[in-house]
Amino acid sequence: MHFLSEVLEKYVADHSEDEPAILKELSRETHLKVLRPRMLSGHFQGRVLSLLTKIVYPKSVLEIGTYTGYSAICIAEGLPENGKIHTIDVNEELVEFQKKYFKKSGFQEKIVSYTGDALDLIPEMDLKFDLVFIDADKPNYSNYFDIIIEKMNPGGIILSDNVLWSGKVIEEHHKNDKSATALIAYNKKLKEDPRVETVLLPIRDGLTISRVL
Ligand SMILES: C[S@@+](CC[C@H](N)C(=O)[O-])C[C@H]1O[C@@H](n2cnc3c(N)ncnc32)[C@H](O)[C@@H]1O
């Protein structure tokens, strides 16, 4: 679903930063070789992630859901000199693809990859985060929030992707869609949790920014 007309979407992208060549290549190869390429953040959201990272200036970032590495590279672009992004994906088949592009991007030193279930790996991380990007399985968003909120530095930012779920969050017949049901509960939870200040932005499929108080 497009929230803006395709013509306006193109206008928005055309009047934002260009997509770096390496990310165009990664996107092309993902579309050719990997299942469900629509999961990749893409040009416009990638530029949003890169710029937000530059604004937040985080030393330590966590990404839940690496996929083929597009958003991890966008975030790595925006990191300060001593900054690192820790990125987790459960799918072992993506590891070689990710490695190849992390190396090609020149940001290999800033990206620490983990393979496994984020719900198992995050509690074992002895780290605090300034920025977290939640972009994995939607039914677990609320669980991810519960385990990362204790690991956030004050003023830290939590970004949650796909929170509008193609508009299904306002449809009547969402009951058979586990992700829609989970996201409806998650969006309500973020709005009501006094530990965060939250704004849901209608960027691409919905991107929420929550600032930890
Ligand atoms: C939407 S994609 C991530 C897209 C990526 N952030 C980007 O913008 O290019 C979601 C990813 O989450 C991963 N994932 C799903 N459940 C997970 C879990 N429990 N732990 C870690 N990763 C998980 C999937 O394997 C998939 O690659």
The ligand as an ORCA input file, in Angstrom:
! r2SCAN-3c Opt
* xyz 0 1
  C      12.271     -6.535      7.583
  S      13.692     -7.560      7.598
  C      14.954     -6.420      8.078
  C      15.263     -5.426      7.002
  C      16.503     -4.590      7.249
  N      16.464     -3.948      8.546
  C      16.608     -3.526      6.166
  O      15.993     -2.475      6.317
  O      17.247     -3.782      5.139
  C      13.442     -8.540      9.020
  C      14.562     -9.486      9.391
  O      14.332     -9.912     10.755
  C      14.842    -11.206     10.906
  N      14.247    -11.804     12.115
  C      12.999    -12.310     12.258
  N      12.831    -12.785     13.500
  C      13.996    -12.592     14.162
  C      14.448    -12.880     15.474
  N      13.650    -13.471     16.375
  N      15.710    -12.537     15.821
  C      16.537    -11.932     14.915
  N      16.158    -11.641     13.645
  C      14.909    -11.965     13.278
  C      14.481    -11.901      9.601
  O      15.322    -13.018      9.379
  C      14.643    -10.761      8.570
  O      15.885    -10.856      7.903
*
